[in-house]
Amino acid sequence: MINIVLHEPEIPANTGNIGRTCVAAGARLHLIEPLGFQISEKAVRRAGLDYWPKLDVRTYVNFQDFLKQNPGARIYMATTKAKKRYTDVTFENDCYIMFGKESAGIPEEILVDYEETCIRIPMIGDIRSLNLGNSVAIVLYEALRQQNFDGMNTEGNLHRLHWKSE
């Protein structure tokens, strides 16, 4: 299982969307406080739709609490400050991929201890960052692709009609 970690997320709709993505991907969501909202907020539930009750979500008082409760965790830090691209690493099963809050990212005080596992999504020019939900989806699905989408439904069917090849 891939683990998605949000460090101090601020926008409830982003967290709701990320929660929904985690359910679809079979990933666990870890939320490091303080949060910029209450998990029970309508905006989180609306963005997560009816998927939120199916989400495996865990919360932590701070980053040190997260480390204490997940000893030995292999953590990839998604940051625009990284030297490596997210496609340059091999994501292990049970790894953790951490993303920072929308307004500031992951604090540099945390990043300096994870230089080898800091990863970035390439962007053009002076773009500061992508939407948090989009960033999580991009990196999470690369990790799943590397694992050959193990255990996931990789084929679909039309609802009313049939594919011509069938």
C-alpha positions as CSV (number, residue, x, y, z in Angstrom):
1,M,0.0,0.0,0.0
2,I,1.2,3.5,-0.8
3,N,0.9,6.1,1.9
4,I,0.1,9.7,1.1
5,V,1.1,12.2,3.8
6,L,-0.2,15.8,3.9
7,H,1.8,18.1,6.1
8,E,-0.5,20.8,7.5
9,P,-3.1,21.0,4.6
10,E,-5.1,24.2,4.5
11,I,-7.9,23.8,2.0
12,P,-10.6,21.3,2.8
13,A,-11.6,20.7,-0.8
14,N,-8.1,19.7,-1.7
15,T,-8.0,17.2,1.1
16,G,-11.4,15.8,0.2
17,N,-10.3,15.3,-3.4
18,I,-7.0,13.7,-2.2
19,G,-9.0,11.4,0.1
20,R,-11.2,10.3,-2.9
21,T,-8.1,9.7,-5.0
22,C,-6.6,7.6,-2.1
23,V,-9.7,5.4,-1.9
24,A,-9.6,4.8,-5.7
25,A,-5.9,4.0,-5.5
26,G,-6.0,1.8,-2.4
27,A,-3.7,4.3,-0.6
28,R,-3.8,5.3,3.0
29,L,-4.0,9.1,3.9
30,H,-2.0,10.6,6.7
31,L,-2.8,14.1,7.9
32,I,-0.3,16.0,10.0
33,E,-1.8,18.8,12.1
34,P,-2.5,21.6,12.4
35,L,-5.1,21.4,9.7
36,G,-6.6,24.5,8.2
37,F,-10.1,23.0,8.7
38,Q,-12.0,20.4,10.6
39,I,-12.1,16.9,9.0
40,S,-15.9,16.9,9.5
41,E,-16.3,20.1,7.5
42,K,-18.9,20.0,4.7
43,A,-16.3,21.0,2.1
44,V,-14.1,17.9,2.8
45,R,-17.1,15.6,2.7
46,R,-18.4,17.2,-0.5
47,A,-15.1,16.9,-2.3
48,G,-14.6,13.3,-1.1
49,L,-18.3,12.5,-1.9
50,D,-19.5,9.2,-0.6
51,Y,-15.9,7.8,-0.6
52,W,-14.8,9.5,2.6
53,P,-16.2,6.7,4.9
54,K,-14.1,4.2,2.9
55,L,-10.9,6.1,3.4
56,D,-8.2,4.8,5.7
57,V,-7.1,8.1,7.2
58,R,-4.8,8.8,10.2
59,T,-4.0,12.1,11.9
60,Y,-0.9,13.2,13.9
61,V,-0.3,16.1,16.2
62,N,2.9,17.1,14.4
63,F,5.7,15.7,12.2
64,Q,7.5,14.2,15.2
65,D,4.3,12.3,16.2
66,F,4.1,11.0,12.6
67,L,7.7,9.7,12.7
68,K,7.1,8.1,16.1
69,Q,4.0,6.3,14.9
70,N,5.6,5.2,11.6
71,P,9.2,4.1,12.6
72,G,11.5,3.4,9.7
73,A,9.1,4.9,7.1
74,R,10.7,5.5,3.7
75,I,9.5,9.0,3.0
76,Y,9.6,10.8,-0.3
77,M,9.2,14.5,0.0
78,A,7.4,16.2,-2.9
79,T,8.8,19.7,-3.2
80,T,9.7,22.2,-5.9
81,K,13.1,22.5,-4.2
82,A,14.1,18.9,-5.1
83,K,16.9,18.0,-7.5
84,K,15.3,14.7,-8.6
85,R,12.1,14.2,-10.6
86,Y,9.4,12.0,-9.3
87,T,10.1,9.7,-12.2
88,D,13.8,9.3,-11.2
89,V,13.0,7.2,-8.1
90,T,11.6,3.7,-7.5
91,F,8.7,3.8,-5.2
92,E,8.6,0.8,-2.9
93,N,5.4,-0.8,-1.6
94,D,4.5,0.7,1.8
95,C,6.5,3.9,1.0
96,Y,5.2,7.3,2.2
97,I,4.9,10.3,-0.2
98,M,4.6,13.6,1.6
99,F,3.3,16.9,0.4
100,G,3.3,20.2,2.1
101,K,0.6,22.8,2.8
102,E,-0.7,24.7,-0.2
103,S,0.7,28.1,0.8
104,A,4.3,27.1,1.7
105,G,5.1,23.4,1.0
106,I,7.1,21.3,3.3
107,P,9.2,23.3,5.7
108,E,12.9,23.4,4.8
109,E,13.7,22.3,8.4
110,I,12.2,19.0,7.5
111,L,13.5,18.8,3.9
112,V,17.1,19.1,4.8
113,D,17.1,15.6,6.4
114,Y,15.6,14.0,3.3
115,E,17.7,15.4,0.5
116,E,18.1,11.9,-1.2
117,T,14.3,11.3,-1.2
118,C,13.1,14.8,-2.2
119,I,11.3,14.7,-5.6
120,R,9.8,17.3,-7.8
121,I,7.2,17.5,-10.6
122,P,8.8,19.4,-13.6
123,M,7.2,22.6,-14.6
124,I,7.8,25.4,-17.1
125,G,9.2,28.8,-16.1
126,D,8.2,30.7,-13.0
127,I,5.2,28.5,-12.1
128,R,5.3,28.2,-8.3
129,S,3.4,24.9,-8.0
130,L,0.6,22.8,-9.1
131,N,-2.7,22.3,-7.2
132,L,-2.1,20.0,-4.3
133,G,-4.7,17.4,-5.4
134,N,-3.2,17.3,-8.9
135,S,0.3,16.9,-7.5
136,V,-0.7,14.0,-5.3
137,A,-2.5,12.3,-8.2
138,I,0.5,12.6,-10.5
139,V,3.0,11.1,-8.1
140,L,0.7,8.5,-6.6
141,Y,-0.2,7.1,-10.0
142,E,3.4,7.0,-11.0
143,A,4.1,4.9,-7.9
144,L,1.2,2.6,-8.8
145,R,2.4,2.4,-12.4
146,Q,5.8,1.3,-11.2
147,Q,4.0,-1.5,-9.3
148,N,2.1,-2.5,-12.4
149,F,-1.2,-1.3,-10.8
150,D,-1.1,-4.4,-8.7
151,G,-4.5,-5.4,-7.4
152,M,-6.3,-2.6,-9.3
153,N,-9.0,-2.9,-11.9
154,T,-7.2,-2.1,-15.2
155,E,-10.0,-2.9,-17.7
156,G,-13.3,-1.3,-18.2
157,N,-16.6,-2.0,-19.9
158,L,-19.1,0.2,-21.6
159,H,-22.4,0.4,-19.7
160,R,-25.0,0.2,-22.5
161,L,-23.0,-1.0,-25.5
162,H,-20.1,-3.4,-26.2
163,W,-16.7,-2.7,-27.6
164,K,-16.5,-3.6,-31.3
165,S,-13.6,-6.0,-30.6
166,E,-15.8,-8.1,-28.3
